[in-house]
Amino acid sequence: QVHVVESGGGSVQARGSLRLSCTASVSTFSISAIYWYRQAAQGKKRELVADISSHNLTAYADSVKGRFTISRENAANTAYLQMNALKPEDTAVDYCCVVWRGIHYWGQGTQVTVSS
């Protein structure tokens, strides 16, 4: 069993920045992939925002390219999502998902609210 905890969400004005953290209860050296998803509202589909592989290969949704950066710090069992130039449409609950031994583990989410 892996526990995943997100932090760093909050309220910010448009064009502001936030850095989300995702800390796992196992060494991230042993995690094959880390994903950040977001869900804009209850009942809406959860959207993949960014992911990073064990070899630090990254990928991003078109809506966040050039604004968001995903990274991982294995020594700290933590991954990050740096979010710059935030827009009101980035408002969502952001979730971290890690893949460990082939199983996906999710955190509880952290709220990001961007006001215009």
Kinemage of the C-alpha trace (Angstrom):
@kinemage 1
@onewidth
@group {chain A} dominant
@subgroup {mainchain}
@vectorlist {calphas} color= white
{ca gln a 1} P 0.000 0.000 0.000
{ca val a 2} L 1.273 3.452 -0.920
{ca his a 3} L 0.015 6.658 0.622
{ca val a 4} L 0.068 9.754 -1.535
{ca val a 5} L -0.387 13.259 -0.154
{ca glu a 6} L -0.750 16.427 -2.195
{ca ser a 7} L -0.147 19.909 -0.872
{ca gly a 8} L 0.402 23.436 -2.105
{ca gly a 9} L -3.023 24.291 -3.437
{ca gly a 10} L -4.715 27.570 -2.651
{ca ser a 11} L -6.305 30.681 -4.071
{ca val a 12} L -4.439 32.955 -6.425
{ca gln a 13} L -5.222 35.694 -8.891
{ca ala a 14} L -4.895 35.189 -12.623
{ca arg a 15} L -1.285 35.243 -13.863
{ca gly a 16} L -0.106 34.084 -10.441
{ca ser a 17} L 1.834 30.931 -9.587
{ca leu a 18} L 1.511 27.922 -7.313
{ca arg a 19} L 3.695 24.883 -6.722
{ca leu a 20} L 1.967 21.633 -5.882
{ca ser a 21} L 3.793 18.841 -4.090
{ca cys a 22} L 3.076 15.120 -4.146
{ca thr a 23} L 4.744 13.035 -1.461
{ca ala a 24} L 4.648 9.243 -1.499
{ca ser a 25} L 5.166 6.815 1.366
{ca val a 26} L 7.639 4.809 -0.705
{ca ser a 27} L 10.820 5.855 -2.375
{ca thr a 28} L 10.086 7.539 -5.672
{ca phe a 29} L 13.089 5.645 -7.046
{ca ser a 30} L 10.734 2.668 -7.075
{ca ile a 31} L 7.844 4.549 -8.702
{ca ser a 32} L 7.610 4.066 -12.441
{ca ala a 33} L 5.434 7.055 -13.304
{ca ile a 34} L 3.815 10.033 -11.621
{ca tyr a 35} L 0.756 11.780 -12.968
{ca trp a 36} L -1.017 15.023 -12.133
{ca tyr a 37} L -4.719 15.098 -12.952
{ca arg a 38} L -7.332 17.745 -12.296
{ca gln a 39} L -11.091 17.760 -11.992
{ca ala a 40} L -12.785 21.081 -12.605
{ca ala a 41} L -16.041 20.261 -10.863
{ca gln a 42} L -17.945 17.342 -9.422
{ca gly a 43} L -19.182 15.152 -12.202
{ca lys a 44} L -16.719 16.454 -14.767
{ca lys a 45} L -14.140 14.159 -16.255
{ca arg a 46} L -10.754 14.042 -14.576
{ca glu a 47} L -8.183 15.512 -16.995
{ca leu a 48} L -4.536 14.455 -17.281
{ca val a 49} L -2.396 17.548 -16.875
{ca ala a 50} L 1.178 16.252 -16.816
{ca asp a 51} L 3.220 13.137 -16.215
{ca ile a 52} L 6.825 12.168 -15.615
{ca ser a 53} L 8.467 8.791 -16.087
{ca ser a 54} L 11.186 7.115 -14.052
{ca his a 55} L 13.641 8.431 -16.669
{ca asn a 56} L 12.322 11.994 -16.210
{ca leu a 57} L 10.540 12.060 -19.531
{ca thr a 58} L 7.661 14.513 -19.286
{ca ala a 59} L 4.436 15.168 -21.128
{ca tyr a 60} L 1.790 17.864 -20.805
{ca ala a 61} L -1.756 18.612 -21.827
{ca asp a 62} L -1.932 21.220 -24.573
{ca ser a 63} L -3.834 23.531 -22.230
{ca val a 64} L -0.868 23.828 -19.833
{ca lys a 65} L 2.169 23.529 -22.110
{ca gly a 66} L 4.617 26.333 -21.556
{ca arg a 67} L 3.003 27.256 -18.217
{ca phe a 68} L 3.313 24.132 -16.049
{ca thr a 69} L 6.408 22.101 -15.228
{ca ile a 70} L 6.412 18.655 -13.633
{ca ser a 71} L 9.491 17.384 -11.825
{ca arg a 72} L 10.470 14.774 -9.278
{ca glu a 73} L 12.931 14.775 -6.400
{ca asn a 74} L 13.555 11.127 -5.618
{ca ala a 75} L 15.649 11.846 -2.532
{ca ala a 76} L 12.585 13.476 -0.983
{ca asn a 77} L 10.005 10.962 -2.295
{ca thr a 78} L 8.290 13.968 -3.834
{ca ala a 79} L 7.081 15.211 -7.184
{ca tyr a 80} L 6.140 18.763 -8.009
{ca leu a 81} L 3.906 20.639 -10.386
{ca gln a 82} L 5.023 24.227 -10.875
{ca met a 83} L 2.107 26.222 -12.247
{ca asn a 84} L 2.780 29.658 -13.701
{ca ala a 85} L 0.617 32.164 -15.537
{ca leu a 86} L -2.477 30.624 -13.981
{ca lys a 87} L -5.865 31.236 -15.570
{ca pro a 88} L -9.377 31.034 -14.087
{ca glu a 89} L -9.950 27.900 -16.179
{ca asp a 90} L -7.166 26.187 -14.198
{ca thr a 91} L -9.492 26.164 -11.190
{ca ala a 92} L -9.867 22.529 -10.147
{ca val a 93} L -9.031 19.909 -7.596
{ca asp a 94} L -5.601 18.567 -8.565
{ca tyr a 95} L -4.753 14.948 -7.882
{ca cys a 96} L -1.448 13.128 -7.886
{ca cys a 97} L -1.298 9.514 -9.000
{ca val a 98} L 1.774 7.303 -8.664
{ca val a 99} L 2.375 3.917 -10.218
{ca trp a 100} L 4.153 1.466 -7.935
{ca arg a 101} L 4.590 -2.182 -8.869
{ca gly a 102} L 1.992 -1.738 -11.576
{ca ile a 103} L -0.728 -0.353 -9.288
{ca his a 104} L -2.048 3.209 -9.377
{ca tyr a 105} L -2.305 5.035 -6.052
{ca trp a 106} L -4.141 8.344 -5.713
{ca gly a 107} L -3.973 11.167 -3.249
{ca gln a 108} L -6.988 13.010 -1.867
{ca gly a 109} L -6.453 16.080 -4.000
{ca thr a 110} L -5.663 19.734 -3.376
{ca gln a 111} L -7.891 22.631 -4.415
{ca val a 112} L -6.545 25.254 -6.812
{ca thr a 113} L -8.695 28.348 -7.281
{ca val a 114} L -7.754 31.083 -9.735
{ca ser a 115} L -9.730 34.326 -9.732
{ca ser a 116} L -9.840 36.837 -12.552
